Amino acid sequence: MFSKFTRPASTLDKAIVASVTAMLAMNIFVLSQQLQAAPQVALSHSAASAQQA
């Protein structure tokens, strides 16, 4: 049934793998940026609300 897995990957297959890998890398990069920015955003909001009070 799945005996054709032994053939080498085509150019399209390699392009698909490269595209998915690039999208995953970009998502991980953006997520890490958001996680690093979250404490700074929280501190800036609490500082701004403390100044208004």
N, CA, C, O and CB atoms as a CASP TS submission, in Angstrom:
PFRMAT TS
TARGET T0000
AUTHOR 0000-0000-0000
METHOD Language model
MODEL 1
PARENT N/A
ATOM      1  N   MET     1       0.824  -1.184   0.000  1.00  0.00           N
ATOM      2  CA  MET     1       0.000   0.000   0.000  1.00  0.00           C
ATOM      3  C   MET     1       0.876   1.259   0.000  1.00  0.00           C
ATOM      4  O   MET     1       0.691   2.143  -0.837  1.00  0.00           O
ATOM      5  CB  MET     1      -0.942  -0.008   1.209  1.00  0.00           C
ATOM      6  N   PHE     2       1.829   1.340   0.938  1.00  0.00           N
ATOM      7  CA  PHE     2       2.723   2.487   1.002  1.00  0.00           C
ATOM      8  C   PHE     2       4.142   2.090   0.591  1.00  0.00           C
ATOM      9  O   PHE     2       5.106   2.448   1.266  1.00  0.00           O
ATOM     10  CB  PHE     2       2.723   3.086   2.415  1.00  0.00           C
ATOM     11  N   SER     3       4.265   1.380  -0.476  1.00  0.00           N
ATOM     12  CA  SER     3       5.572   0.876  -0.878  1.00  0.00           C
ATOM     13  C   SER     3       6.380   1.883  -1.684  1.00  0.00           C
ATOM     14  O   SER     3       7.528   1.599  -2.027  1.00  0.00           O
ATOM     15  CB  SER     3       5.405  -0.378  -1.673  1.00  0.00           C
ATOM     16  N   LYS     4       5.826   3.041  -1.996  1.00  0.00           N
ATOM     17  CA  LYS     4       6.534   4.018  -2.825  1.00  0.00           C
ATOM     18  C   LYS     4       7.253   5.074  -1.996  1.00  0.00           C
ATOM     19  O   LYS     4       7.622   6.121  -2.529  1.00  0.00           O
ATOM     20  CB  LYS     4       5.566   4.690  -3.772  1.00  0.00           C
ATOM     21  N   PHE     5       7.460   4.826  -0.702  1.00  0.00           N
ATOM     22  CA  PHE     5       8.176   5.780   0.135  1.00  0.00           C
ATOM     23  C   PHE     5       9.683   5.729  -0.086  1.00  0.00           C
ATOM     24  O   PHE     5      10.405   6.598   0.401  1.00  0.00           O
ATOM     25  CB  PHE     5       7.866   5.522   1.589  1.00  0.00           C
ATOM     26  N   THR     6      10.157   4.746  -0.796  1.00  0.00           N
ATOM     27  CA  THR     6      11.591   4.600  -0.987  1.00  0.00           C
ATOM     28  C   THR     6      12.132   5.471  -2.117  1.00  0.00           C
ATOM     29  O   THR     6      13.347   5.565  -2.288  1.00  0.00           O
ATOM     30  CB  THR     6      11.921   3.162  -1.257  1.00  0.00           C
ATOM     31  N   ARG     7      11.261   6.105  -2.886  1.00  0.00           N
ATOM     32  CA  ARG     7      11.749   6.951  -3.979  1.00  0.00           C
ATOM     33  C   ARG     7      12.316   8.250  -3.410  1.00  0.00           C
ATOM     34  O   ARG     7      11.876   8.703  -2.354  1.00  0.00           O
ATOM     35  CB  ARG     7      10.612   7.252  -4.999  1.00  0.00           C
ATOM     36  N   PRO     8      13.275   8.845  -4.088  1.00  0.00           N
ATOM     37  CA  PRO     8      13.872  10.102  -3.581  1.00  0.00           C
ATOM     38  C   PRO     8      12.866  11.255  -3.650  1.00  0.00           C
ATOM     39  O   PRO     8      11.934  11.245  -4.455  1.00  0.00           O
ATOM     40  CB  PRO     8      15.146  10.465  -4.393  1.00  0.00           C
ATOM     41  N   ALA     9      13.080  12.234  -2.795  1.00  0.00           N
ATOM     42  CA  ALA     9      12.179  13.378  -2.731  1.00  0.00           C
ATOM     43  C   ALA     9      12.347  14.252  -3.967  1.00  0.00           C
ATOM     44  O   ALA     9      13.462  14.483  -4.434  1.00  0.00           O
ATOM     45  CB  ALA     9      12.432  14.198  -1.455  1.00  0.00           C
ATOM     46  N   SER    10      11.224  14.731  -4.487  1.00  0.00           N
ATOM     47  CA  SER    10      11.274  15.610  -5.652  1.00  0.00           C
ATOM     48  C   SER    10      11.597  17.037  -5.209  1.00  0.00           C
ATOM     49  O   SER    10      11.668  17.335  -4.017  1.00  0.00           O
ATOM     50  CB  SER    10       9.931  15.570  -6.428  1.00  0.00           C
ATOM     51  N   THR    11      11.789  17.899  -6.186  1.00  0.00           N
ATOM     52  CA  THR    11      12.070  19.307  -5.887  1.00  0.00           C
ATOM     53  C   THR    11      10.889  19.949  -5.171  1.00  0.00           C
ATOM     54  O   THR    11      11.071  20.769  -4.271  1.00  0.00           O
ATOM     55  CB  THR    11      12.392  20.083  -7.178  1.00  0.00           C
ATOM     56  N   LEU    12       9.687  19.575  -5.571  1.00  0.00           N
ATOM     57  CA  LEU    12       8.494  20.112  -4.910  1.00  0.00           C
ATOM     58  C   LEU    12       8.427  19.652  -3.462  1.00  0.00           C
ATOM     59  O   LEU    12       8.081  20.439  -2.580  1.00  0.00           O
ATOM     60  CB  LEU    12       7.223  19.683  -5.658  1.00  0.00           C
ATOM     61  N   ASP    13       8.749  18.409  -3.206  1.00  0.00           N
ATOM     62  CA  ASP    13       8.757  17.906  -1.830  1.00  0.00           C
ATOM     63  C   ASP    13       9.753  18.685  -0.968  1.00  0.00           C
ATOM     64  O   ASP    13       9.455  19.041   0.172  1.00  0.00           O
ATOM     65  CB  ASP    13       9.100  16.406  -1.810  1.00  0.00           C
ATOM     66  N   LYS    14      10.918  18.939  -1.517  1.00  0.00           N
ATOM     67  CA  LYS    14      11.937  19.691  -0.777  1.00  0.00           C
ATOM     68  C   LYS    14      11.487  21.126  -0.532  1.00  0.00           C
ATOM     69  O   LYS    14      11.755  21.686   0.531  1.00  0.00           O
ATOM     70  CB  LYS    14      13.270  19.683  -1.538  1.00  0.00           C
ATOM     71  N   ALA    15      10.806  21.724  -1.506  1.00  0.00           N
ATOM     72  CA  ALA    15      10.308  23.088  -1.337  1.00  0.00           C
ATOM     73  C   ALA    15       9.222  23.148  -0.268  1.00  0.00           C
ATOM     74  O   ALA    15       9.153  24.110   0.497  1.00  0.00           O
ATOM     75  CB  ALA    15       9.769  23.627  -2.666  1.00  0.00           C
ATOM     76  N   ILE    16       8.382  22.134  -0.214  1.00  0.00           N
ATOM     77  CA  ILE    16       7.329  22.089   0.805  1.00  0.00           C
ATOM     78  C   ILE    16       7.937  21.980   2.193  1.00  0.00           C
ATOM     79  O   ILE    16       7.513  22.672   3.119  1.00  0.00           O
ATOM     80  CB  ILE    16       6.373  20.910   0.552  1.00  0.00           C
ATOM     81  N   VAL    17       8.922  21.117   2.337  1.00  0.00           N
ATOM     82  CA  VAL    17       9.582  20.949   3.633  1.00  0.00           C
ATOM     83  C   VAL    17      10.280  22.242   4.039  1.00  0.00           C
ATOM     84  O   VAL    17      10.222  22.639   5.203  1.00  0.00           O
ATOM     85  CB  VAL    17      10.596  19.784   3.585  1.00  0.00           C
ATOM     86  N   ALA    18      10.941  22.902   3.087  1.00  0.00           N
ATOM     87  CA  ALA    18      11.619  24.162   3.397  1.00  0.00           C
ATOM     88  C   ALA    18      10.610  25.236   3.805  1.00  0.00           C
ATOM     89  O   ALA    18      10.871  26.010   4.726  1.00  0.00           O
ATOM     90  CB  ALA    18      12.443  24.641   2.187  1.00  0.00           C
ATOM     91  N   SER    19       9.471  25.287   3.134  1.00  0.00           N
ATOM     92  CA  SER    19       8.450  26.286   3.445  1.00  0.00           C
ATOM     93  C   SER    19       7.852  26.059   4.828  1.00  0.00           C
ATOM     94  O   SER    19       7.692  27.004   5.600  1.00  0.00           O
ATOM     95  CB  SER    19       7.347  26.262   2.392  1.00  0.00           C
ATOM     96  N   VAL    20       7.527  24.825   5.139  1.00  0.00           N
ATOM     97  CA  VAL    20       6.951  24.517   6.457  1.00  0.00           C
ATOM     98  C   VAL    20       7.965  24.797   7.556  1.00  0.00           C
ATOM     99  O   VAL    20       7.611  25.320   8.613  1.00  0.00           O
ATOM    100  CB  VAL    20       6.488  23.043   6.523  1.00  0.00           C
ATOM    101  N   THR    21       9.222  24.451   7.310  1.00  0.00           N
ATOM    102  CA  THR    21      10.274  24.720   8.294  1.00  0.00           C
ATOM    103  C   THR    21      10.440  26.213   8.524  1.00  0.00           C
ATOM    104  O   THR    21      10.606  26.651   9.662  1.00  0.00           O
ATOM    105  CB  THR    21      11.601  24.112   7.840  1.00  0.00           C
ATOM    106  N   ALA    22      10.397  26.996   7.456  1.00  0.00           N
ATOM    107  CA  ALA    22      10.527  28.449   7.592  1.00  0.00           C
ATOM    108  C   ALA    22       9.344  29.035   8.353  1.00  0.00           C
ATOM    109  O   ALA    22       9.527  29.932   9.176  1.00  0.00           O
ATOM    110  CB  ALA    22      10.642  29.110   6.211  1.00  0.00           C
ATOM    111  N   MET    23       8.139  28.546   8.096  1.00  0.00           N
ATOM    112  CA  MET    23       6.967  29.047   8.818  1.00  0.00           C
ATOM    113  C   MET    23       7.040  28.701  10.301  1.00  0.00           C
ATOM    114  O   MET    23       6.707  29.528  11.150  1.00  0.00           O
ATOM    115  CB  MET    23       5.684  28.474   8.211  1.00  0.00           C
ATOM    116  N   LEU    24       7.476  27.479  10.615  1.00  0.00           N
ATOM    117  CA  LEU    24       7.624  27.098  12.021  1.00  0.00           C
ATOM    118  C   LEU    24       8.682  27.946  12.721  1.00  0.00           C
ATOM    119  O   LEU    24       8.490  28.369  13.861  1.00  0.00           O
ATOM    120  CB  LEU    24       7.987  25.617  12.134  1.00  0.00           C
ATOM    121  N   ALA    25       9.789  28.192  12.042  1.00  0.00           N
ATOM    122  CA  ALA    25      10.850  29.010  12.632  1.00  0.00           C
ATOM    123  C   ALA    25      10.352  30.431  12.895  1.00  0.00           C
ATOM    124  O   ALA    25      10.637  31.009  13.944  1.00  0.00           O
ATOM    125  CB  ALA    25      12.086  29.039  11.709  1.00  0.00           C
ATOM    126  N   MET    26       9.615  30.986  11.945  1.00  0.00           N
ATOM    127  CA  MET    26       9.092  32.342  12.121  1.00  0.00           C
ATOM    128  C   MET    26       8.086  32.399  13.272  1.00  0.00           C
ATOM    129  O   MET    26       8.088  33.350  14.053  1.00  0.00           O
ATOM    130  CB  MET    26       8.437  32.834  10.821  1.00  0.00           C
ATOM    131  N   ASN    27       7.230  31.386  13.376  1.00  0.00           N
ATOM    132  CA  ASN    27       6.261  31.356  14.474  1.00  0.00           C
ATOM    133  C   ASN    27       6.954  31.257  15.828  1.00  0.00           C
ATOM    134  O   ASN    27       6.547  31.926  16.778  1.00  0.00           O
ATOM    135  CB  ASN    27       5.296  30.184  14.297  1.00  0.00           C
ATOM    136  N   ILE    28       7.983  30.443  15.928  1.00  0.00           N
ATOM    137  CA  ILE    28       8.724  30.318  17.189  1.00  0.00           C
ATOM    138  C   ILE    28       9.429  31.624  17.524  1.00  0.00           C
ATOM    139  O   ILE    28       9.459  32.036  18.683  1.00  0.00           O
ATOM    140  CB  ILE    28       9.747  29.167  17.109  1.00  0.00           C
ATOM    141  N   PHE    29       9.999  32.278  16.510  1.00  0.00           N
ATOM    142  CA  PHE    29      10.674  33.556  16.727  1.00  0.00           C
ATOM    143  C   PHE    29       9.697  34.617  17.233  1.00  0.00           C
ATOM    144  O   PHE    29       9.995  35.326  18.193  1.00  0.00           O
ATOM    145  CB  PHE    29      11.342  34.031  15.432  1.00  0.00           C
ATOM    146  N   VAL    30       8.540  34.727  16.594  1.00  0.00           N
ATOM    147  CA  VAL    30       7.545  35.729  17.000  1.00  0.00           C
ATOM    148  C   VAL    30       7.001  35.416  18.388  1.00  0.00           C
ATOM    149  O   VAL    30       6.797  36.326  19.192  1.00  0.00           O
ATOM    150  CB  VAL    30       6.391  35.794  15.981  1.00  0.00           C
ATOM    151  N   LEU    31       6.764  34.149  18.674  1.00  0.00           N
ATOM    152  CA  LEU    31       6.269  33.774  19.998  1.00  0.00           C
ATOM    153  C   LEU    31       7.278  34.114  21.081  1.00  0.00           C
ATOM    154  O   LEU    31       6.903  34.584  22.156  1.00  0.00           O
ATOM    155  CB  LEU    31       5.942  32.286  20.041  1.00  0.00           C
ATOM    156  N   SER    32       8.544  33.882  20.810  1.00  0.00           N
ATOM    157  CA  SER    32       9.555  34.222  21.812  1.00  0.00           C
ATOM    158  C   SER    32       9.653  35.724  22.008  1.00  0.00           C
ATOM    159  O   SER    32       9.893  36.185  23.124  1.00  0.00           O
ATOM    160  CB  SER    32      10.914  33.662  21.410  1.00  0.00           C
ATOM    161  N   GLN    33       9.473  36.494  20.946  1.00  0.00           N
ATOM    162  CA  GLN    33       9.463  37.950  21.076  1.00  0.00           C
ATOM    163  C   GLN    33       8.284  38.411  21.930  1.00  0.00           C
ATOM    164  O   GLN    33       8.432  39.310  22.758  1.00  0.00           O
ATOM    165  CB  GLN    33       9.404  38.612  19.690  1.00  0.00           C
ATOM    166  N   GLN    34       7.123  37.803  21.735  1.00  0.00           N
ATOM    167  CA  GLN    34       5.943  38.186  22.508  1.00  0.00           C
ATOM    168  C   GLN    34       6.100  37.809  23.975  1.00  0.00           C
ATOM    169  O   GLN    34       5.677  38.555  24.859  1.00  0.00           O
ATOM    170  CB  GLN    34       4.690  37.528  21.930  1.00  0.00           C
ATOM    171  N   LEU    35       6.702  36.665  24.236  1.00  0.00           N
ATOM    172  CA  LEU    35       6.881  36.249  25.628  1.00  0.00           C
ATOM    173  C   LEU    35       7.884  37.143  26.343  1.00  0.00           C
ATOM    174  O   LEU    35       7.744  37.392  27.540  1.00  0.00           O
ATOM    175  CB  LEU    35       7.339  34.789  25.696  1.00  0.00           C
ATOM    176  N   GLN    36       8.891  37.627  25.631  1.00  0.00           N
ATOM    177  CA  GLN    36       9.858  38.534  26.244  1.00  0.00           C
ATOM    178  C   GLN    36       9.251  39.915  26.455  1.00  0.00           C
ATOM    179  O   GLN    36       9.619  40.609  27.403  1.00  0.00           O
ATOM    180  CB  GLN    36      11.116  38.639  25.379  1.00  0.00           C
ATOM    181  N   ALA    37       8.337  40.320  25.596  1.00  0.00           N
ATOM    182  CA  ALA    37       7.741  41.645  25.699  1.00  0.00           C
ATOM    183  C   ALA    37       6.638  41.701  26.758  1.00  0.00           C
ATOM    184  O   ALA    37       6.330  42.784  27.256  1.00  0.00           O
ATOM    185  CB  ALA    37       7.184  42.066  24.352  1.00  0.00           C
ATOM    186  N   ALA    38       6.048  40.585  27.108  1.00  0.00           N
ATOM    187  CA  ALA    38       4.916  40.571  28.032  1.00  0.00           C
ATOM    188  C   ALA    38       5.254  41.181  29.390  1.00  0.00           C
ATOM    189  O   ALA    38       4.480  42.009  29.870  1.00  0.00           O
ATOM    190  CB  ALA    38       4.430  39.154  28.223  1.00  0.00           C
ATOM    191  N   PRO    39       6.358  40.825  30.033  1.00  0.00           N
ATOM    192  CA  PRO    39       6.653  41.459  31.334  1.00  0.00           C
ATOM    193  C   PRO    39       6.903  42.957  31.206  1.00  0.00           C
ATOM    194  O   PRO    39       6.524  43.723  32.092  1.00  0.00           O
ATOM    195  CB  PRO    39       7.868  40.797  31.977  1.00  0.00           C
ATOM    196  N   GLN    40       7.532  43.379  30.126  1.00  0.00           N
ATOM    197  CA  GLN    40       7.788  44.806  29.939  1.00  0.00           C
ATOM    198  C   GLN    40       6.493  45.578  29.734  1.00  0.00           C
ATOM    199  O   GLN    40       6.339  46.687  30.245  1.00  0.00           O
ATOM    200  CB  GLN    40       8.721  45.028  28.752  1.00  0.00           C
ATOM    201  N   VAL    41       5.569  44.998  28.992  1.00  0.00           N
ATOM    202  CA  VAL    41       4.272  45.647  28.769  1.00  0.00           C
ATOM    203  C   VAL    41       3.504  45.730  30.073  1.00  0.00           C
ATOM    204  O   VAL    41       2.885  46.753  30.366  1.00  0.00           O
ATOM    205  CB  VAL    41       3.447  44.885  27.709  1.00  0.00           C
ATOM    206  N   ALA    42       3.538  44.665  30.858  1.00  0.00           N
ATOM    207  CA  ALA    42       2.834  44.670  32.141  1.00  0.00           C
ATOM    208  C   ALA    42       3.417  45.715  33.079  1.00  0.00           C
ATOM    209  O   ALA    42       2.673  46.408  33.773  1.00  0.00           O
ATOM    210  CB  ALA    42       2.897  43.288  32.794  1.00  0.00           C
ATOM    211  N   LEU    43       4.734  45.836  33.107  1.00  0.00           N
ATOM    212  CA  LEU    43       5.370  46.843  33.964  1.00  0.00           C
ATOM    213  C   LEU    43       5.032  48.258  33.505  1.00  0.00           C
ATOM    214  O   LEU    43       4.797  49.139  34.331  1.00  0.00           O
ATOM    215  CB  LEU    43       6.890  46.648  33.978  1.00  0.00           C
ATOM    216  N   SER    44       5.008  48.475  32.205  1.00  0.00           N
ATOM    217  CA  SER    44       4.707  49.830  31.713  1.00  0.00           C
ATOM    218  C   SER    44       3.264  50.200  32.002  1.00  0.00           C
ATOM    219  O   SER    44       2.980  51.360  32.302  1.00  0.00           O
ATOM    220  CB  SER    44       4.981  49.936  30.203  1.00  0.00           C
ATOM    221  N   HIS    45       2.336  49.237  31.919  1.00  0.00           N
ATOM    222  CA  HIS    45       0.948  49.531  32.231  1.00  0.00           C
ATOM    223  C   HIS    45       0.758  49.798  33.714  1.00  0.00           C
ATOM    224  O   HIS    45      -0.011  50.684  34.086  1.00  0.00           O
ATOM    225  CB  HIS    45       0.057  48.390  31.790  1.00  0.00           C
ATOM    226  N   SER    46       1.443  49.051  34.565  1.00  0.00           N
ATOM    227  CA  SER    46       1.284  49.274  36.002  1.00  0.00           C
ATOM    228  C   SER    46       1.941  50.598  36.412  1.00  0.00           C
ATOM    229  O   SER    46       1.446  51.279  37.310  1.00  0.00           O
ATOM    230  CB  SER    46       1.895  48.096  36.805  1.00  0.00           C
ATOM    231  N   ALA    47       3.030  50.961  35.774  1.00  0.00           N
ATOM    232  CA  ALA    47       3.671  52.230  36.077  1.00  0.00           C
ATOM    233  C   ALA    47       2.801  53.402  35.629  1.00  0.00           C
ATOM    234  O   ALA    47       2.712  54.415  36.323  1.00  0.00           O
ATOM    235  CB  ALA    47       5.044  52.304  35.411  1.00  0.00           C
ATOM    236  N   ALA    48       2.164  53.261  34.472  1.00  0.00           N
ATOM    237  CA  ALA    48       1.300  54.330  33.969  1.00  0.00           C
ATOM    238  C   ALA    48       0.069  54.478  34.844  1.00  0.00           C
ATOM    239  O   ALA    48      -0.372  55.600  35.089  1.00  0.00           O
ATOM    240  CB  ALA    48       0.888  54.056  32.518  1.00  0.00           C
ATOM    241  N   SER    49      -0.498  53.380  35.321  1.00  0.00           N
ATOM    242  CA  SER    49      -1.671  53.485  36.171  1.00  0.00           C
ATOM    243  C   SER    49      -1.292  54.026  37.554  1.00  0.00           C
ATOM    244  O   SER    49      -2.101  54.706  38.185  1.00  0.00           O
ATOM    245  CB  SER    49      -2.359  52.120  36.298  1.00  0.00           C
ATOM    246  N   ALA    50      -0.102  53.741  38.027  1.00  0.00           N
ATOM    247  CA  ALA    50       0.336  54.271  39.320  1.00  0.00           C
ATOM    248  C   ALA    50       0.543  55.786  39.244  1.00  0.00           C
ATOM    249  O   ALA    50       0.285  56.492  40.218  1.00  0.00           O
ATOM    250  CB  ALA    50       1.639  53.577  39.774  1.00  0.00           C
ATOM    251  N   GLN    51       0.995  56.278  38.120  1.00  0.00           N
ATOM    252  CA  GLN    51       1.197  57.711  37.965  1.00  0.00           C
ATOM    253  C   GLN    51      -0.124  58.443  37.860  1.00  0.00           C
ATOM    254  O   GLN    51      -0.226  59.596  38.279  1.00  0.00           O
ATOM    255  CB  GLN    51       2.048  57.998  36.745  1.00  0.00           C
ATOM    256  N   GLN    52      -1.145  57.789  37.304  1.00  0.00           N
ATOM    257  CA  GLN    52      -2.450  58.431  37.169  1.00  0.00           C
ATOM    258  C   GLN    52      -3.185  58.499  38.495  1.00  0.00           C
ATOM    259  O   GLN    52      -4.019  59.384  38.690  1.00  0.00           O
ATOM    260  CB  GLN    52      -3.295  57.692  36.153  1.00  0.00           C
ATOM    261  N   ALA    53      -2.898  57.594  39.402  1.00  0.00           N
ATOM    262  CA  ALA    53      -3.640  57.533  40.661  1.00  0.00           C
ATOM    263  C   ALA    53      -3.221  58.596  41.644  1.00  0.00           C
ATOM    264  O   ALA    53      -3.763  58.665  42.747  1.00  0.00           O
ATOM    265  CB  ALA    53      -3.472  56.191  41.289  1.00  0.00           C
TER
END
